[in-house]
Amino acid sequence: MELLQIEYFLALSRELHFWNTAEKLFITQSALSRQIKALEEELGVQLFERSKRSVKLTPAGAFLAGQWTRMLEEVERIHRQARSIHEGAQGFLRIGYPGSTTYAFLPELIAHLAREAPAVKIELVEPTDISFEQLLLNYQMDIAFRRDPAENAALRSEPLYDEPFALIIPEGHRLTQENFSSLQQVSDEPFILPGLHHKTFYVASLRRLFDSYGISPDVRIESDFGGMVLSLVARGLGVSVMPASYARSAPPGVRFIELPHKTRLYAAWRKDDHNPVLTRVLEAVRTIAAQFGTR
C-alpha cells in the first residue's frame, strides 16, 4: 500500500465520481480505477459500490475514509514540523550570557526570536566568564555571549559590537560627566571589580584601561556579578568600571561617567554544530547586534 493510493482513494471518496476525480488528480480514469482496484485487492476489502449511474462508499470504505483522513492530517502536521525544524524555526537552544547584556542586547534578541521563531525554546544560562568555553564544549550551552573571543580551536567566535566602559560612582559623588577628566581623580578611592588576577580577555581590557591612566586600583571588594557591584556602589562602598550598558537598568543611587575606552561583545559556538536553530539564532544575533555600538 502506498500513500499515493490512499490519497487517490480519499479524493474519490469525496467526489464519488471516477471521471471528475481523475480530472482533478491529473490522471486518466483507467489509471485511477487500477489504483483503487489494487488497493481493494491488497486490503481484501471492497471500498466502493459501483454501478453505471453511481459510486458510493461501502461501510468499510466509509470507515477507512474517516481514519485515513485523520492519518493524512497527522502526516501533514509531522511534515510541517519537520520543515520547521529543518528551517530552524522550531527546536531548543541554550544561551550563555554575561550580566551586562541583560539590560539591552539580550532582551532585544529574545523579543526578536519570540516574534520571528516563536516555536524555538530558549534556556538562558549566566555562568562566570571562565566556564563559558567548557560549557560549550560539554554541550551544556549552544551559544555564548562573552567579552572574550574563544580560545579553544573547536570553537568559533565572532565580534558583535563595541561599547564604552563607564566609571560607576555613587549618586552623591563629586564627579560628573562634565568635570571628569581622568581616573586619577578616583585613584585613592576603594574599587569594586572582578578579580584583576583572572586571565580573561575582559579582565585584561580592564588592566589596560587602568594602566593607561597610570593607576593601580585599590580593589576592596571582588565580584563578577554586575547587579551586585551596582548595589554596592549605590551604598557608597566603592566605585567601579563596567560596560556602559549596565546604565540601562541601574538601581537608584549610582551615576555613570562614560570613558574613552571600549569593551567588545563576542558570540561563541561550536564549529561542528550544524543545528538549524543555531543558524537561525545567529542570524537574529547579527541583526540585533547591528543596532548596538560599533563592530
C-alpha positions as CSV (number, residue, x, y, z in Angstrom):
1,M,0.0,0.0,0.0
2,E,1.3,3.4,-1.0
3,L,0.4,6.8,0.4
4,L,-0.5,7.9,-3.2
5,Q,-3.1,5.2,-3.3
6,I,-4.7,6.4,-0.1
7,E,-4.7,10.0,-1.4
8,Y,-6.5,8.7,-4.6
9,F,-9.0,6.8,-2.5
10,L,-9.8,9.8,-0.4
11,A,-10.2,12.0,-3.4
12,L,-12.6,9.6,-4.9
13,S,-14.5,9.2,-1.6
14,R,-15.1,13.0,-1.7
15,E,-16.1,13.2,-5.4
16,L,-17.8,9.8,-5.7
17,H,-17.2,10.2,-9.5
18,F,-14.4,8.5,-11.3
19,W,-14.1,10.9,-14.2
20,N,-14.3,14.0,-12.1
21,T,-11.8,12.6,-9.6
22,A,-9.3,11.6,-12.3
23,E,-9.5,15.0,-13.9
24,K,-8.8,16.7,-10.6
25,L,-5.8,14.4,-10.0
26,F,-4.5,14.9,-13.5
27,I,-4.5,11.2,-14.3
28,T,-6.7,9.0,-16.6
29,Q,-9.8,7.4,-15.4
30,S,-8.4,3.9,-16.1
31,A,-5.3,4.7,-14.1
32,L,-7.5,5.7,-11.1
33,S,-9.6,2.6,-11.5
34,R,-6.4,0.4,-11.4
35,Q,-5.1,2.1,-8.3
36,I,-8.4,1.7,-6.4
37,K,-8.7,-2.0,-7.5
38,A,-5.1,-2.7,-6.4
39,L,-5.9,-1.1,-3.0
40,E,-9.0,-3.2,-2.6
41,E,-7.2,-6.4,-3.5
42,E,-4.3,-5.6,-1.1
43,L,-6.7,-4.9,1.8
44,G,-9.2,-7.7,0.8
45,V,-11.9,-5.1,1.3
46,Q,-14.5,-3.6,-1.1
47,L,-14.2,0.1,-0.8
48,F,-16.9,1.3,-3.3
49,E,-20.1,0.1,-4.7
50,R,-20.1,0.8,-8.4
51,S,-23.0,1.0,-10.9
52,K,-23.3,2.6,-14.2
53,R,-25.0,5.6,-12.6
54,S,-23.4,6.0,-9.2
55,V,-20.4,5.3,-7.0
56,K,-20.8,5.1,-3.2
57,L,-18.6,4.1,-0.3
58,T,-19.2,0.7,1.3
59,P,-19.4,0.7,5.2
60,A,-15.7,-0.4,5.3
61,G,-14.8,2.3,2.8
62,A,-16.5,5.0,4.9
63,F,-14.7,3.8,7.9
64,L,-11.3,3.9,6.2
65,A,-12.1,7.3,4.7
66,G,-12.5,8.8,8.2
67,Q,-9.5,7.1,9.6
68,W,-7.2,7.8,6.7
69,T,-8.3,11.5,6.5
70,R,-7.2,11.9,10.2
71,M,-4.0,10.0,9.4
72,L,-3.0,12.2,6.5
73,E,-3.7,15.3,8.5
74,E,-1.3,14.0,11.1
75,V,1.3,13.1,8.4
76,E,1.0,16.7,7.1
77,R,1.4,18.1,10.6
78,I,4.5,15.9,11.0
79,H,5.9,17.1,7.7
80,R,5.2,20.7,8.6
81,Q,7.0,20.2,11.9
82,A,10.0,18.6,10.1
83,R,10.2,21.5,7.7
84,S,10.1,23.9,10.7
85,I,12.9,22.1,12.4
86,H,14.9,22.0,9.2
87,E,14.5,25.8,8.8
88,G,15.5,26.4,12.4
89,A,12.0,27.8,13.3
90,Q,11.5,25.1,15.9
91,G,13.8,23.5,18.4
92,F,15.8,24.2,21.6
93,L,18.9,26.3,22.3
94,R,20.9,27.1,25.5
95,I,22.3,30.6,25.5
96,G,25.0,31.8,27.9
97,Y,25.4,35.4,28.6
98,P,27.2,37.9,30.8
99,G,25.2,40.2,33.1
100,S,25.9,43.3,31.1
101,T,23.8,42.0,28.2
102,T,20.7,41.6,30.4
103,Y,19.6,45.2,30.1
104,A,19.5,45.8,26.4
105,F,21.1,43.3,23.9
106,L,19.7,40.1,25.3
107,P,16.1,41.2,25.9
108,E,16.1,42.6,22.3
109,L,17.4,39.3,20.9
110,I,14.8,37.2,22.9
111,A,12.0,39.5,21.8
112,H,13.1,39.2,18.2
113,L,13.2,35.4,18.4
114,A,9.7,35.4,20.1
115,R,8.4,37.3,17.1
116,E,10.3,35.5,14.3
117,A,10.7,32.0,15.7
118,P,8.1,31.6,18.5
119,A,8.4,27.8,18.4
120,V,12.1,27.9,19.4
121,K,12.6,27.2,23.1
122,I,15.4,29.1,24.8
123,E,17.2,28.3,28.0
124,L,19.3,31.2,29.4
125,V,22.4,30.4,31.5
126,E,24.5,33.0,33.3
127,P,27.8,31.4,34.3
128,T,31.1,33.2,35.1
129,D,33.3,34.0,32.1
130,I,35.9,31.4,32.9
131,S,33.3,28.5,32.5
132,F,31.9,29.5,29.1
133,E,34.2,27.5,26.9
134,Q,33.9,24.3,28.9
135,L,30.1,24.6,28.9
136,L,30.1,24.9,25.2
137,L,32.5,22.0,24.7
138,N,30.4,19.9,27.1
139,Y,27.2,20.6,25.2
140,Q,25.7,22.3,28.2
141,M,25.4,25.5,26.2
142,D,25.0,26.1,22.5
143,I,25.9,29.7,22.0
144,A,27.6,32.1,24.5
145,F,27.9,35.9,24.6
146,R,31.0,36.9,26.3
147,R,33.6,39.7,26.5
148,D,36.4,37.3,25.4
149,P,37.0,35.7,22.0
150,A,37.0,31.9,22.1
151,E,40.4,30.4,22.5
152,N,39.7,26.7,22.0
153,A,40.2,25.5,18.4
154,A,36.9,23.6,18.5
155,L,35.0,26.9,19.0
156,R,34.2,29.8,16.7
157,S,33.7,33.3,17.8
158,E,32.5,36.5,16.1
159,P,32.8,40.1,17.3
160,L,29.3,41.6,17.6
161,Y,29.7,45.2,18.8
162,D,31.9,47.5,20.9
163,E,30.5,49.6,23.7
164,P,32.2,52.1,26.1
165,F,33.4,51.4,29.6
166,A,31.9,53.6,32.3
167,L,33.1,54.7,35.7
168,I,30.3,54.0,38.1
169,I,30.1,56.1,41.2
170,P,27.6,56.8,44.0
171,E,24.9,59.4,43.0
172,G,26.3,62.0,45.5
173,H,29.9,61.7,44.3
174,R,31.7,64.9,43.5
175,L,32.5,63.8,39.9
176,T,30.1,64.3,37.0
177,Q,30.5,63.7,33.2
178,E,31.2,67.4,32.9
179,N,34.0,67.7,35.4
180,F,35.6,64.3,34.9
181,S,39.0,64.2,33.2
182,S,40.8,61.1,34.4
183,L,40.5,58.0,36.5
184,Q,43.3,59.6,38.5
185,Q,40.5,61.6,40.2
186,V,39.4,58.4,41.9
187,S,42.7,56.7,42.3
188,D,42.6,56.9,46.1
189,E,39.1,55.5,46.4
190,P,38.1,51.9,47.0
191,F,37.1,49.9,43.9
192,I,34.6,47.1,43.4
193,L,35.8,45.0,40.5
194,P,36.1,41.4,39.2
195,G,39.4,39.8,40.3
196,L,42.1,41.5,38.2
197,H,44.3,38.4,38.6
198,H,42.0,36.5,36.3
199,K,43.3,35.8,32.8
200,T,40.3,36.5,30.8
201,F,40.3,38.9,27.8
202,Y,37.8,41.2,29.6
203,V,39.9,41.5,32.7
204,A,43.0,42.1,30.6
205,S,41.0,45.0,29.0
206,L,40.3,46.4,32.4
207,R,44.0,46.2,33.4
208,R,45.0,48.0,30.2
209,L,42.4,50.7,31.0
210,F,43.9,51.3,34.4
211,D,47.4,51.2,33.0
212,S,46.6,53.9,30.5
213,Y,45.8,56.2,33.5
214,G,48.9,55.1,35.4
215,I,46.9,53.8,38.4
216,S,46.6,50.6,40.3
217,P,43.1,50.4,41.7
218,D,42.6,49.6,45.4
219,V,40.2,46.7,45.0
220,R,38.4,46.3,48.3
221,I,35.6,44.0,47.0
222,E,35.7,41.5,44.2
223,S,32.6,40.4,42.3
224,D,31.9,39.1,38.8
225,F,28.2,39.9,39.1
226,G,27.2,43.3,37.7
227,G,24.0,43.6,39.7
228,M,25.8,43.1,43.0
229,V,28.5,45.6,42.0
230,L,25.9,48.3,41.2
231,S,24.1,47.7,44.5
232,L,27.4,48.0,46.4
233,V,28.4,51.2,44.6
234,A,24.9,52.6,45.3
235,R,25.6,52.0,49.1
236,G,28.8,54.1,48.9
237,L,31.1,51.1,49.3
238,G,33.3,52.0,46.4
239,V,33.5,52.9,42.7
240,S,33.7,50.6,39.7
241,V,34.4,50.4,36.0
242,M,31.9,48.3,33.9
243,P,30.4,48.3,30.4
244,A,28.1,51.3,30.0
245,S,25.1,49.1,29.0
246,Y,24.6,48.5,32.7
247,A,23.3,52.1,32.9
248,R,20.1,50.9,31.1
249,S,18.8,49.3,34.2
250,A,20.9,50.6,37.1
251,P,19.4,50.9,40.6
252,P,18.8,54.3,42.1
253,G,21.9,55.9,43.7
254,V,24.5,55.4,41.0
255,R,25.9,57.6,38.3
256,F,27.7,56.5,35.1
257,I,30.5,58.5,33.6
258,E,31.4,57.3,30.1
259,L,35.1,56.6,29.5
260,P,37.0,56.8,26.2
261,H,37.7,53.1,26.3
262,K,35.6,50.3,24.8
263,T,34.8,46.7,25.5
264,R,33.7,44.2,22.9
265,L,30.9,41.6,23.0
266,Y,31.5,38.3,21.1
267,A,29.3,35.3,20.2
268,A,30.9,31.9,20.5
269,W,29.7,28.5,19.5
270,R,31.0,25.0,18.5
271,K,32.5,24.9,15.0
272,D,30.9,21.5,14.3
273,D,27.4,22.4,15.4
274,H,25.1,22.4,12.3
275,N,21.9,22.7,14.3
276,P,19.4,24.8,12.1
277,V,18.2,26.5,15.2
278,L,21.7,27.8,15.9
279,T,21.9,29.1,12.4
280,R,18.5,30.9,12.8
281,V,19.6,32.4,16.2
282,L,22.9,33.6,14.8
283,E,21.1,35.4,12.0
284,A,19.0,37.1,14.7
285,V,22.1,37.9,16.8
286,R,23.7,39.7,13.9
287,T,20.5,41.6,13.2
288,I,20.2,42.8,16.8
289,A,24.0,43.4,17.3
290,A,23.9,45.9,14.3
291,Q,21.7,48.1,16.5
292,F,24.3,48.3,19.3
293,G,27.6,50.1,19.4
294,T,30.1,49.5,16.6
295,R,31.7,46.4,15.1
